[in-house]
Amino acid sequence: MQTLAITWLGHSSFRVRTPGGNELLFDPWFTGNPSFPEAARPAKADLILVSHGHFDHLTDAAALAKSTGATVVGIWEIYRYLGTKGVQNLEPMNKGGTITVKGLRITMTDARHSSSFEDNGVHYLGEAAGFVVKLENGQTIYYAGDTALFGDMKLIAELYKPDIAFLPIGDRFTMGPDTAAIAAKWLGVKQVVPMHCETFPQLTGTVEQLEQYLAGSGIDVLKLKPGETAE
């Protein structure tokens, strides 16, 4: 088994090298992403998890899947949409469901947000979702996607006991640092990876604010710059 490695690719995009050696990408958005570090562009991928259809989460999923042969996991409507774009390896699912792909146990959770993509018109792409991923060594991560705070995060804690939570903190379109801190406490995680921040002026929530709201909680905030990796 290897060490879990997390690389922030800007905004809500992450590369995760799992303990079993799988290359996992969350919400790959590189094209037009002002915070994407080109030097960290992934050369390979085994799995791509897409939380919802907005451009800042879906844009590069099809191209990456075709160039790497990665399997894309997403809600039914995203599965159908990416199929029309020539993506071959697709695993559809929906909220509450669990599948096992490449040794990773993936559960789709709720998220409170919208989901559509503009491509010669606006395409409805199902509902926004999050993912709980149980890794090969038993460690569990929760990728919340874009979401507001919602009470069933307590249920996610009870059912899946995540160790690490990737939480949006930018505010305006998602939780801000104050409500993300509440989410972290409800989830009972040991570490928070902040995301959906430091991309556009409208996203005013900061990592420093999150740290202030979590002060004294014992929950670690993983502070990464785009392109940086933590193991």
Backbone as CSV, one residue per row, in Angstrom:
resi,resn,N_x,N_y,N_z,CA_x,CA_y,CA_z,C_x,C_y,C_z
1,MET,0.825,-1.196,0.000,0.000,0.000,0.000,0.872,1.264,0.000
2,GLN,0.428,2.250,-0.746,1.116,3.525,-0.785,0.469,4.497,0.202
3,THR,1.061,5.673,0.312,0.479,6.733,1.117,-0.554,7.483,0.289
4,LEU,-1.680,7.836,0.884,-2.671,8.666,0.212,-2.032,9.998,-0.151
5,ALA,-2.197,10.435,-1.399,-1.646,11.711,-1.851,-2.753,12.547,-2.482
6,ILE,-2.872,13.797,-2.055,-3.904,14.711,-2.542,-3.228,15.898,-3.214
7,THR,-3.564,16.136,-4.475,-3.050,17.286,-5.218,-4.212,18.188,-5.594
8,TRP,-4.116,19.470,-5.224,-5.148,20.433,-5.606,-4.813,20.967,-6.984
9,LEU,-5.781,20.874,-7.901,-5.607,21.342,-9.263,-6.364,22.644,-9.508
10,GLY,-6.695,23.342,-8.432,-7.411,24.600,-8.533,-8.914,24.405,-8.470
11,HIS,-9.601,25.380,-7.876,-11.068,25.380,-7.741,-11.517,24.120,-6.995
12,SER,-12.286,23.254,-7.628,-12.755,22.027,-6.960,-12.152,20.774,-7.572
13,SER,-11.107,20.930,-8.364,-10.469,19.807,-9.044,-9.331,19.241,-8.195
14,PHE,-9.319,17.925,-8.063,-8.286,17.250,-7.281,-7.826,15.977,-7.984
15,ARG,-6.548,15.699,-7.790,-5.977,14.400,-8.151,-5.672,13.689,-6.844
16,VAL,-6.195,12.488,-6.700,-5.961,11.694,-5.499,-5.301,10.387,-5.904
17,ARG,-4.111,10.139,-5.388,-3.482,8.830,-5.553,-3.861,8.005,-4.342
18,THR,-4.577,6.940,-4.579,-5.106,6.144,-3.479,-4.023,5.209,-2.935
19,PRO,-4.228,4.666,-1.736,-3.240,3.726,-1.179,-2.972,2.519,-2.071
20,GLY,-3.961,2.134,-2.869,-3.779,1.009,-3.780,-3.180,1.387,-5.112
21,GLY,-2.858,2.692,-5.289,-2.206,3.134,-6.509,-3.130,3.608,-7.610
22,ASN,-4.423,3.713,-7.345,-5.341,4.251,-8.338,-5.184,5.764,-8.440
23,GLU,-5.284,6.270,-9.664,-5.270,7.710,-9.913,-6.719,8.159,-10.075
24,LEU,-7.183,8.924,-9.093,-8.584,9.344,-9.014,-8.661,10.848,-9.201
25,LEU,-9.516,11.303,-10.124,-9.726,12.732,-10.344,-11.145,13.105,-9.949
26,PHE,-11.262,14.188,-9.207,-12.564,14.758,-8.874,-12.787,16.022,-9.693
27,ASP,-13.935,16.098,-10.356,-14.410,17.307,-11.041,-13.313,18.035,-11.811
28,PRO,-12.766,17.403,-12.845,-11.657,18.024,-13.571,-12.102,19.221,-14.416
29,TRP,-11.630,20.395,-14.052,-11.873,21.614,-14.829,-10.542,22.336,-14.996
30,PHE,-9.982,22.220,-16.186,-8.694,22.830,-16.485,-8.834,23.964,-17.502
31,THR,-9.655,23.719,-18.536,-9.820,24.695,-19.610,-10.582,25.907,-19.107
32,GLY,-9.909,27.057,-19.072,-10.546,28.280,-18.597,-10.493,28.473,-17.102
33,ASN,-9.844,27.550,-16.395,-9.718,27.663,-14.935,-8.515,28.552,-14.618
34,PRO,-8.740,29.750,-14.081,-7.614,30.665,-13.849,-6.642,30.191,-12.789
35,SER,-7.046,29.230,-11.972,-6.148,28.746,-10.917,-5.553,27.379,-11.225
36,PHE,-5.790,26.866,-12.443,-5.253,25.556,-12.790,-3.757,25.648,-13.060
37,PRO,-2.938,24.823,-12.388,-1.501,24.821,-12.620,-1.146,23.865,-13.760
38,GLU,-0.809,24.403,-14.916,-0.573,23.575,-16.096,0.496,22.518,-15.850
39,ALA,1.487,22.853,-15.038,2.572,21.907,-14.770,2.087,20.664,-14.026
40,ALA,0.921,20.749,-13.401,0.384,19.613,-12.648,-0.684,18.848,-13.416
41,ARG,-0.819,19.136,-14.704,-1.849,18.448,-15.502,-1.648,16.933,-15.412
42,PRO,-2.681,16.189,-15.041,-2.530,14.736,-14.894,-2.238,14.062,-16.235
43,ALA,-1.268,13.177,-16.229,-0.926,12.444,-17.438,-1.743,11.164,-17.570
44,LYS,-2.292,10.696,-16.446,-3.082,9.476,-16.481,-4.184,9.567,-15.440
45,ALA,-5.158,8.713,-15.583,-6.251,8.636,-14.616,-6.910,7.272,-14.737
46,ASP,-7.300,6.723,-13.617,-8.042,5.461,-13.603,-9.536,5.706,-13.422
47,LEU,-9.862,6.696,-12.609,-11.257,7.018,-12.299,-11.458,8.525,-12.314
48,ILE,-12.598,8.963,-12.845,-12.998,10.369,-12.791,-14.381,10.415,-12.170
49,LEU,-14.512,11.122,-11.058,-15.798,11.286,-10.399,-16.304,12.704,-10.644
50,VAL,-17.514,12.807,-11.184,-18.101,14.099,-11.526,-19.322,14.329,-10.639
51,SER,-19.280,15.397,-9.859,-20.343,15.639,-8.873,-21.593,16.263,-9.482
52,HIS,-21.419,17.108,-10.507,-22.571,17.736,-11.146,-22.142,18.375,-12.456
53,GLY,-23.104,18.970,-13.161,-22.865,19.341,-14.541,-22.359,20.731,-14.824
54,HIS,-22.154,21.575,-13.840,-21.695,22.929,-14.129,-20.314,22.931,-14.776
55,PHE,-20.062,23.966,-15.597,-18.827,24.009,-16.394,-17.566,23.908,-15.551
56,ASP,-17.611,24.441,-14.339,-16.414,24.451,-13.503,-16.188,23.125,-12.782
57,HIS,-16.904,22.089,-13.235,-16.730,20.747,-12.675,-16.686,19.667,-13.761
58,LEU,-17.315,19.941,-14.904,-17.502,18.910,-15.944,-16.653,19.137,-17.192
59,THR,-16.211,20.362,-17.427,-15.676,20.751,-18.731,-14.668,19.771,-19.327
60,ASP,-13.706,19.302,-18.550,-12.640,18.483,-19.112,-12.826,16.986,-18.904
61,ALA,-13.965,16.586,-18.367,-14.166,15.169,-18.050,-14.139,14.289,-19.294
62,ALA,-14.829,14.706,-20.362,-14.901,13.853,-21.554,-13.531,13.702,-22.209
63,ALA,-12.826,14.800,-22.394,-11.520,14.740,-23.045,-10.536,13.904,-22.237
64,LEU,-10.541,14.070,-20.930,-9.641,13.297,-20.072,-9.984,11.815,-20.105
65,ALA,-11.267,11.513,-20.069,-11.678,10.105,-20.097,-11.225,9.437,-21.387
66,LYS,-11.343,10.163,-22.499,-10.961,9.582,-23.787,-9.450,9.460,-23.933
67,SER,-8.706,10.423,-23.385,-7.253,10.372,-23.537,-6.589,9.383,-22.583
68,THR,-7.217,9.120,-21.441,-6.606,8.246,-20.434,-7.255,6.868,-20.348
69,GLY,-8.473,6.748,-20.873,-9.212,5.493,-20.722,-9.854,5.333,-19.357
70,ALA,-9.873,6.407,-18.576,-10.439,6.355,-17.227,-11.939,6.056,-17.266
71,THR,-12.412,5.449,-16.201,-13.834,5.228,-16.008,-14.434,6.449,-15.323
72,VAL,-15.515,6.977,-15.883,-16.197,8.139,-15.308,-17.416,7.668,-14.526
73,VAL,-17.524,8.150,-13.292,-18.671,7.847,-12.435,-19.481,9.126,-12.261
74,GLY,-20.784,9.041,-12.505,-21.644,10.204,-12.335,-23.094,9.810,-12.274
75,ILE,-23.921,10.771,-11.975,-25.366,10.545,-11.918,-25.883,10.195,-13.321
76,TRP,-27.061,9.598,-13.393,-27.579,9.049,-14.646,-27.529,10.044,-15.805
77,GLU,-27.958,11.276,-15.575,-28.021,12.247,-16.663,-26.630,12.624,-17.186
78,ILE,-25.642,12.693,-16.296,-24.265,12.948,-16.726,-23.729,11.753,-17.506
79,TYR,-24.057,10.563,-17.059,-23.698,9.336,-17.786,-24.224,9.380,-19.220
80,ARG,-25.488,9.753,-19.391,-26.076,9.814,-20.727,-25.429,10.912,-21.559
81,TYR,-25.181,12.061,-20.944,-24.592,13.187,-21.668,-23.180,12.851,-22.144
82,LEU,-22.346,12.312,-21.266,-20.968,12.000,-21.644,-20.913,10.880,-22.686
83,GLY,-21.901,10.013,-22.655,-21.971,8.975,-23.680,-22.140,9.570,-25.067
84,THR,-22.875,10.678,-25.172,-23.044,11.341,-26.470,-21.768,12.036,-26.915
85,LYS,-20.806,12.208,-25.997,-19.540,12.861,-26.316,-18.434,11.839,-26.611
86,GLY,-18.816,10.578,-26.730,-17.858,9.557,-27.128,-17.108,8.898,-25.987
87,VAL,-17.517,9.155,-24.749,-16.865,8.502,-23.612,-17.337,7.052,-23.546
88,GLN,-16.398,6.121,-23.471,-16.720,4.694,-23.523,-16.902,4.072,-22.141
89,ASN,-16.023,4.423,-21.216,-16.034,3.764,-19.906,-16.810,4.619,-18.910
90,LEU,-18.033,4.232,-18.668,-18.934,5.019,-17.821,-19.626,4.121,-16.811
91,GLU,-19.754,4.624,-15.594,-20.493,3.914,-14.544,-21.574,4.853,-14.007
92,PRO,-22.847,4.625,-14.369,-23.923,5.470,-13.853,-24.334,5.045,-12.448
93,MET,-24.796,5.999,-11.673,-25.360,5.687,-10.371,-26.278,6.816,-9.964
94,ASN,-26.838,6.714,-8.771,-27.687,7.788,-8.264,-27.581,7.815,-6.750
95,LYS,-28.187,8.801,-6.147,-28.017,9.055,-4.725,-28.487,7.865,-3.886
96,GLY,-27.644,7.501,-2.921,-27.947,6.369,-2.059,-27.356,5.068,-2.556
97,GLY,-26.946,5.044,-3.835,-26.380,3.832,-4.398,-24.897,3.700,-4.097
98,THR,-24.425,2.459,-4.112,-23.012,2.163,-3.894,-22.533,1.205,-4.963
99,ILE,-21.372,1.499,-5.544,-20.752,0.612,-6.515,-19.289,0.416,-6.127
100,THR,-18.677,-0.623,-6.634,-17.243,-0.843,-6.440,-16.569,-0.812,-7.798
101,VAL,-15.620,0.107,-7.936,-14.879,0.269,-9.184,-13.392,0.286,-8.860
102,LYS,-12.636,-0.600,-9.484,-11.181,-0.659,-9.300,-10.794,-0.747,-7.817
103,GLY,-11.579,-1.507,-7.070,-11.283,-1.732,-5.661,-11.723,-0.624,-4.726
104,LEU,-12.381,0.405,-5.258,-12.868,1.517,-4.441,-14.382,1.431,-4.303
105,ARG,-14.855,1.518,-3.070,-16.296,1.461,-2.797,-16.835,2.892,-2.811
106,ILE,-17.685,3.214,-3.788,-18.138,4.576,-4.035,-19.636,4.680,-3.763
107,THR,-20.004,5.592,-2.886,-21.407,5.856,-2.577,-21.739,7.286,-2.995
108,MET,-22.847,7.452,-3.684,-23.286,8.796,-4.074,-24.220,9.355,-3.004
109,THR,-23.914,10.560,-2.552,-24.694,11.208,-1.507,-25.446,12.410,-2.061
110,ASP,-26.275,12.968,-1.237,-26.991,14.184,-1.605,-26.029,15.371,-1.634
111,ALA,-26.438,16.426,-2.334,-25.812,17.744,-2.275,-26.910,18.745,-2.603
112,ARG,-26.848,19.913,-2.023,-27.884,20.924,-2.254,-27.320,21.994,-3.186
113,HIS,-27.671,21.854,-4.488,-27.102,22.713,-5.511,-27.871,22.413,-6.801
114,SER,-27.578,23.128,-7.875,-28.197,22.847,-9.168,-27.198,22.157,-10.085
115,SER,-27.640,21.788,-11.299,-26.742,21.043,-12.193,-27.215,21.166,-13.638
116,SER,-26.405,21.834,-14.454,-26.699,21.957,-15.880,-25.404,22.285,-16.611
117,PHE,-25.424,22.127,-17.945,-24.246,22.447,-18.743,-24.688,23.178,-20.000
118,GLU,-23.967,24.222,-20.360,-24.293,25.011,-21.542,-23.459,24.526,-22.718
119,ASP,-24.143,23.905,-23.661,-23.498,23.340,-24.850,-24.533,23.367,-25.967
120,ASN,-24.531,24.438,-26.754,-25.597,24.652,-27.749,-26.961,24.612,-27.070
121,GLY,-27.064,25.348,-25.989,-28.260,25.355,-25.166,-27.936,24.851,-23.779
122,VAL,-28.882,24.991,-22.872,-28.671,24.552,-21.499,-29.208,23.134,-21.340
123,HIS,-28.341,22.225,-20.908,-28.716,20.823,-20.728,-28.905,20.527,-19.240
124,TYR,-30.073,20.004,-18.901,-30.311,19.533,-17.533,-29.505,18.269,-17.312
125,LEU,-28.706,18.249,-16.250,-27.849,17.088,-16.007,-28.094,16.471,-14.635
126,GLY,-29.373,16.327,-14.299,-29.698,15.662,-13.047,-29.479,16.582,-11.865
127,GLU,-29.365,16.002,-10.695,-29.136,16.775,-9.477,-27.670,16.725,-9.092
128,ALA,-27.247,17.741,-8.368,-25.889,17.750,-7.829,-25.763,16.661,-6.761
129,ALA,-24.553,16.138,-6.624,-24.324,15.041,-5.687,-22.946,15.171,-5.054
130,GLY,-22.715,14.351,-4.062,-21.398,14.195,-3.465,-21.010,12.726,-3.524
131,PHE,-19.780,12.424,-3.093,-19.302,11.049,-3.115,-18.606,10.704,-1.806
132,VAL,-18.908,9.522,-1.297,-18.116,8.920,-0.227,-17.314,7.789,-0.866
133,VAL,-16.006,7.819,-0.682,-15.145,6.800,-1.286,-14.369,6.086,-0.192
134,LYS,-14.600,4.795,-0.074,-13.833,3.973,0.860,-12.622,3.430,0.116
135,LEU,-11.439,3.794,0.583,-10.204,3.447,-0.090,-9.756,2.024,0.235
136,GLU,-8.718,1.583,-0.444,-8.278,0.199,-0.325,-7.808,-0.154,1.085
137,ASN,-7.341,0.840,1.833,-6.848,0.583,3.195,-7.914,0.806,4.260
138,GLY,-9.160,1.047,3.841,-10.250,1.266,4.779,-10.485,2.718,5.120
139,GLN,-9.566,3.594,4.755,-9.751,5.032,4.977,-10.889,5.529,4.089
140,THR,-11.655,6.512,4.598,-12.826,6.995,3.866,-12.740,8.499,3.664
141,ILE,-12.980,8.922,2.419,-13.007,10.348,2.107,-14.407,10.728,1.612
142,TYR,-14.773,11.962,1.878,-16.074,12.487,1.457,-15.827,13.729,0.613
143,TYR,-16.230,13.664,-0.647,-16.136,14.806,-1.553,-17.538,15.377,-1.679
144,ALA,-17.752,16.559,-1.092,-19.104,17.096,-0.977,-19.636,17.694,-2.265
145,GLY,-18.743,18.005,-3.230,-19.187,18.729,-4.406,-19.619,20.131,-4.024
146,ASP,-20.405,20.753,-4.875,-20.965,22.072,-4.552,-22.228,21.853,-3.733
147,THR,-22.278,22.435,-2.551,-23.451,22.209,-1.715,-23.614,23.282,-0.658
148,ALA,-24.840,23.447,-0.232,-25.138,24.181,0.985,-24.989,23.218,2.164
149,LEU,-24.970,23.775,3.352,-25.037,22.940,4.551,-26.402,22.261,4.597
150,PHE,-26.429,20.967,4.897,-27.721,20.286,5.045,-27.618,19.261,6.165
151,GLY,-28.734,19.042,6.824,-28.751,18.248,8.044,-28.324,16.811,7.879
152,ASP,-28.510,16.249,6.678,-28.155,14.844,6.481,-26.653,14.605,6.415
153,MET,-25.855,15.663,6.530,-24.426,15.441,6.717,-24.181,14.656,8.012
154,LYS,-25.083,14.823,8.966,-24.982,14.033,10.198,-25.215,12.552,9.899
155,LEU,-26.083,12.275,8.941,-26.344,10.895,8.537,-25.134,10.321,7.793
156,ILE,-24.485,11.139,6.973,-23.261,10.703,6.296,-22.211,10.315,7.335
157,ALA,-22.119,11.110,8.394,-21.177,10.789,9.476,-21.523,9.463,10.126
158,GLU,-22.796,9.262,10.397,-23.227,8.038,11.082,-23.012,6.800,10.225
159,LEU,-23.317,6.910,8.931,-23.257,5.744,8.054,-21.844,5.412,7.587
160,TYR,-21.059,6.437,7.265,-19.807,6.194,6.549,-18.551,6.604,7.320
161,LYS,-18.726,7.402,8.363,-17.601,7.801,9.229,-16.377,8.272,8.419
162,PRO,-16.543,9.316,7.617,-15.411,9.780,6.807,-14.271,10.325,7.657
163,ASP,-13.058,10.122,7.179,-11.871,10.634,7.843,-11.504,12.025,7.334
164,ILE,-11.701,12.236,6.032,-11.336,13.489,5.373,-12.539,13.977,4.578
165,ALA,-12.824,15.289,4.654,-13.918,15.876,3.882,-13.387,16.982,2.984
166,PHE,-13.720,16.909,1.712,-13.445,17.985,0.759,-14.696,18.867,0.740
167,LEU,-14.576,20.094,1.240,-15.751,20.948,1.425,-15.584,22.284,0.711
168,PRO,-16.640,22.746,0.012,-16.581,24.066,-0.610,-16.692,25.152,0.457
169,ILE,-15.931,26.244,0.276,-15.943,27.311,1.287,-16.099,28.704,0.675
170,GLY,-16.245,28.789,-0.649,-16.182,30.089,-1.310,-17.327,31.027,-1.036
171,ASP,-18.476,30.480,-0.606,-19.688,31.270,-0.365,-20.327,31.660,-1.692
172,ARG,-21.432,32.375,-1.635,-22.268,32.810,-2.749,-22.960,31.655,-3.464
173,PHE,-22.197,30.706,-4.009,-22.777,29.578,-4.729,-22.796,28.296,-3.898
174,THR,-22.086,28.292,-2.775,-21.978,27.104,-1.920,-21.895,27.569,-0.467
175,MET,-21.548,26.654,0.411,-21.258,27.025,1.794,-20.132,28.048,1.844
176,GLY,-20.177,28.884,2.883,-19.043,29.723,3.201,-18.231,29.068,4.302
177,PRO,-17.161,29.708,4.740,-16.319,29.111,5.783,-17.069,28.823,7.081
178,ASP,-18.036,29.659,7.434,-18.764,29.462,8.690,-19.590,28.185,8.656
179,THR,-20.359,27.993,7.596,-21.191,26.788,7.509,-20.369,25.553,7.143
180,ALA,-19.265,25.737,6.413,-18.375,24.601,6.145,-17.765,24.074,7.437
181,ALA,-17.474,24.984,8.365,-16.943,24.556,9.661,-17.977,23.735,10.424
182,ILE,-19.237,24.151,10.348,-20.308,23.376,10.980,-20.389,21.993,10.333
183,ALA,-20.304,21.960,9.002,-20.346,20.679,8.292,-19.221,19.758,8.753
184,ALA,-18.034,20.305,8.888,-16.888,19.485,9.315,-17.129,18.882,10.684
185,LYS,-17.709,19.663,11.573,-17.992,19.166,12.924,-19.084,18.109,12.894
186,TRP,-20.123,18.341,12.118,-21.184,17.342,11.989,-20.645,16.035,11.408
187,LEU,-19.739,16.144,10.442,-19.205,14.960,9.776,-18.230,14.184,10.657
188,GLY,-17.665,14.859,11.662,-16.745,14.200,12.573,-15.416,13.839,11.944
189,VAL,-15.014,14.605,10.932,-13.776,14.279,10.220,-12.547,14.769,10.981
190,LYS,-11.412,14.190,10.628,-10.141,14.600,11.219,-9.506,15.748,10.434
191,GLN,-9.862,15.835,9.153,-9.230,16.825,8.286,-10.231,17.338,7.254
192,VAL,-10.115,18.632,6.931,-10.919,19.257,5.882,-9.991,19.730,4.767
193,VAL,-10.387,19.449,3.535,-9.694,19.975,2.366,-10.608,21.034,1.751
194,PRO,-10.269,22.319,1.881,-11.146,23.362,1.339,-11.075,23.440,-0.180
195,MET,-12.196,23.804,-0.793,-12.245,23.889,-2.258,-13.313,24.902,-2.670
196,HIS,-13.455,25.055,-3.995,-14.391,26.034,-4.565,-14.123,27.416,-3.973
197,CYS,-12.852,27.781,-4.003,-12.422,29.058,-3.427,-11.173,29.539,-4.163
198,GLU,-10.852,30.810,-3.998,-9.632,31.410,-4.550,-9.574,31.320,-6.073
199,THR,-10.753,31.330,-6.717,-10.804,31.239,-8.173,-11.309,32.529,-8.807
200,PHE,-12.436,33.031,-8.297,-13.070,34.233,-8.822,-13.316,35.227,-7.685
201,PRO,-13.389,36.530,-7.983,-13.643,37.532,-6.947,-14.950,37.293,-6.186
202,GLN,-15.944,36.694,-6.860,-17.226,36.451,-6.187,-17.114,35.442,-5.057
203,LEU,-16.085,34.610,-5.105,-15.907,33.582,-4.071,-15.054,34.176,-2.955
204,THR,-15.731,34.714,-1.973,-15.046,35.522,-0.955,-14.555,34.718,0.247
205,GLY,-15.037,33.497,0.425,-14.611,32.695,1.569,-13.154,32.286,1.438
206,THR,-12.441,32.303,2.548,-11.008,31.987,2.524,-10.671,30.831,3.460
207,VAL,-9.517,30.237,3.201,-9.027,29.150,4.046,-8.738,29.666,5.447
208,GLU,-8.218,30.880,5.547,-7.912,31.465,6.853,-9.178,31.633,7.690
209,GLN,-10.272,32.009,7.052,-11.546,32.127,7.776,-12.012,30.764,8.265
210,LEU,-11.855,29.746,7.421,-12.235,28.391,7.835,-11.430,27.965,9.053
211,GLU,-10.141,28.247,9.044,-9.294,27.905,10.186,-9.781,28.599,11.457
212,GLN,-10.202,29.845,11.327,-10.696,30.584,12.490,-11.962,29.944,13.039
213,TYR,-12.859,29.534,12.147,-14.114,28.918,12.598,-13.899,27.525,13.194
214,LEU,-12.804,26.883,12.806,-12.511,25.544,13.328,-11.504,25.568,14.480
215,ALA,-11.091,26.737,14.893,-10.103,26.849,15.971,-10.605,26.139,17.227
216,GLY,-9.760,25.293,17.786,-10.104,24.576,19.004,-10.900,23.307,18.786
217,SER,-11.257,23.006,17.540,-12.081,21.823,17.257,-11.249,20.553,17.135
218,GLY,-9.947,20.708,16.895,-9.105,19.552,16.657,-9.138,19.062,15.222
219,ILE,-9.888,19.753,14.366,-9.981,19.367,12.950,-8.914,20.120,12.166
220,ASP,-8.086,19.368,11.459,-7.002,19.961,10.682,-7.534,20.492,9.354
221,VAL,-7.024,21.654,8.925,-7.340,22.207,7.613,-6.124,22.015,6.717
222,LEU,-6.301,21.280,5.628,-5.202,21.039,4.706,-5.065,22.256,3.787
223,LYS,-3.978,22.972,3.948,-3.750,24.199,3.177,-2.825,23.864,2.000
224,LEU,-3.389,23.899,0.798,-2.618,23.631,-0.396,-2.721,24.826,-1.336
225,LYS,-1.662,25.039,-2.098,-1.730,25.945,-3.226,-1.943,25.098,-4.476
226,PRO,-2.577,25.657,-5.521,-2.778,24.860,-6.733,-1.476,24.254,-7.234
227,GLY,-1.494,22.953,-7.450,-0.314,22.218,-7.878,0.412,21.514,-6.778
228,GLU,0.133,21.882,-5.532,0.803,21.255,-4.389,0.170,19.915,-4.038
229,THR,1.013,19.018,-3.519,0.564,17.691,-3.117,0.855,17.468,-1.642
230,ALA,-0.105,16.888,-0.935,0.087,16.493,0.466,-0.041,14.989,0.545
231,GLU,0.900,14.367,1.305,0.846,12.913,1.514,0.707,12.612,2.989
